[in-house]
Amino acid sequence: MNRKILPILMITCAFAMGMSFQHQQDIYAQSQKVYELRTYTTAEGRLPPLLDRFGGGEIDLFHKHGMTSVGYWIPDDEDLSQNTLVYMVAHEDRDAAAESWANFSADPVWTEMWNTSLEDGPIVTGVEIQFLDPAEFSPLQ
């Protein structure tokens, strides 16, 4: 084989293999579940009504609209434990997350639950949302 062609051929093959690998990684990433971590901060004294709302049917509505509950936590920190709920739900992908939240928000059961929970004033004063992709070694995939 011509000595000038061999390096070009090797570079071309390496590039094609790299592109193929990247394409496979993109397909894998699109097929992974996505995890949504939410942190709710409540108005003073309003954590108990938020917990009542979650325990009183809100989680069931998550499931009804395609969300998978992973866990619900109260921080161990003394101050944060008075006004913070952290929870995680899983979705098939980001599009499924958007669809689940849209359907959840439009559900008349949620609307009634929301309105009832506001009778004594606002509960949630802050929401932090992070979408997380599992690392390749994570037991949660």
C-alpha positions in Angstrom: 0.0 0.0 0.0 1.2 3.5 -0.7 2.9 5.1 2.3 1.1 8.4 1.9 -2.3 6.7 1.8 -1.9 4.5 4.9 -1.8 7.5 7.5 -4.9 9.0 5.8 -6.7 5.7 5.9 -5.8 5.2 9.5 -7.0 8.7 10.5 -10.2 8.2 8.5 -10.9 4.8 10.2 -10.2 6.3 13.7 -12.5 9.2 12.9 -15.3 6.9 11.7 -14.9 4.7 14.8 -15.0 7.7 17.1 -18.2 9.0 15.4 -19.8 5.6 15.7 -18.9 5.4 19.4 -20.3 8.9 20.0 -23.5 8.0 18.2 -23.9 4.9 20.4 -23.3 7.0 23.5 -26.0 9.5 22.4 -28.5 6.6 21.8 -27.6 5.2 25.3 -28.0 8.6 27.0 -31.4 9.1 25.3 -32.6 5.7 26.5 -31.7 6.3 30.2 -34.1 7.3 32.8 -33.7 10.8 34.1 -34.0 11.6 37.8 -35.6 14.8 39.1 -34.5 16.1 42.4 -36.8 18.7 44.0 -36.2 20.7 47.1 -39.2 22.6 48.5 -38.8 25.3 51.1 -41.9 26.2 53.1 -43.2 29.2 54.8 -42.7 29.2 58.6 -44.7 26.5 60.2 -46.0 25.2 56.9 -44.0 22.0 56.5 -46.6 19.8 58.2 -49.4 20.8 55.7 -47.0 20.1 52.8 -46.2 16.6 54.3 -49.9 16.0 54.8 -50.6 16.9 51.1 -47.9 14.5 49.9 -49.0 11.7 52.2 -52.6 12.5 51.4 -52.6 11.7 47.7 -50.1 13.8 45.9 -47.7 10.9 45.5 -50.5 8.8 44.1 -51.1 11.5 41.5 -47.4 11.4 40.6 -47.7 7.7 39.9 -51.0 8.2 38.0 -49.2 10.6 35.7 -46.2 8.4 35.0 -43.7 9.5 37.6 -41.8 6.9 39.6 -41.2 7.8 43.3 -37.6 7.2 44.3 -37.6 8.8 47.8 -38.8 11.6 50.1 -36.6 13.1 52.7 -36.5 15.7 55.5 -33.0 17.1 56.0 -31.1 16.0 59.1 -30.0 19.6 59.8 -32.1 21.1 62.6 -32.9 24.4 60.9 -33.7 22.8 57.5 -35.8 20.1 59.1 -38.3 22.8 60.0 -39.1 23.9 56.5 -37.6 21.6 53.8 -38.8 18.6 51.9 -36.4 17.0 49.4 -37.7 14.3 47.0 -36.8 12.5 43.9 -38.9 11.1 41.1 -37.8 9.3 37.9 -39.0 9.7 34.3 -38.3 7.7 31.2 -36.7 10.9 29.7 -37.0 14.7 29.8 -39.9 14.7 27.4 -41.8 12.2 29.6 -41.0 14.5 32.6 -42.5 17.5 30.9 -45.6 15.5 29.8 -46.1 14.1 33.3 -45.9 17.5 35.0 -48.3 19.0 32.5 -50.8 16.2 33.1 -50.3 16.4 36.8 -50.9 20.2 36.9 -54.1 19.8 34.8 -55.6 17.0 37.0 -58.7 18.2 38.7 -57.8 16.2 41.8 -54.5 18.1 42.1 -56.3 21.4 41.5 -58.7 20.7 44.4 -55.8 19.5 46.6 -53.8 22.6 45.8 -56.7 25.0 46.5 -57.5 23.2 49.8 -53.9 23.3 51.0 -53.8 27.1 50.4 -56.7 27.9 52.7 -54.4 28.8 55.6 -51.9 30.7 53.3 -49.1 29.7 51.0 -47.1 26.6 51.8 -44.1 26.5 49.4 -42.0 29.6 49.2 -39.1 28.2 47.1 -38.5 25.3 44.7 -35.2 24.0 43.4 -35.2 21.5 40.6 -32.3 19.5 39.2 -32.5 16.9 36.5 -29.9 14.2 37.1 -28.5 11.5 34.7 -27.1 8.4 36.4 -23.3 7.8 36.1 -22.5 4.6 34.3 -21.6 2.9 37.6 -24.8 4.0 39.4 -27.0 1.2 40.7 -30.0 3.4 39.6 -30.3 3.4 35.9 
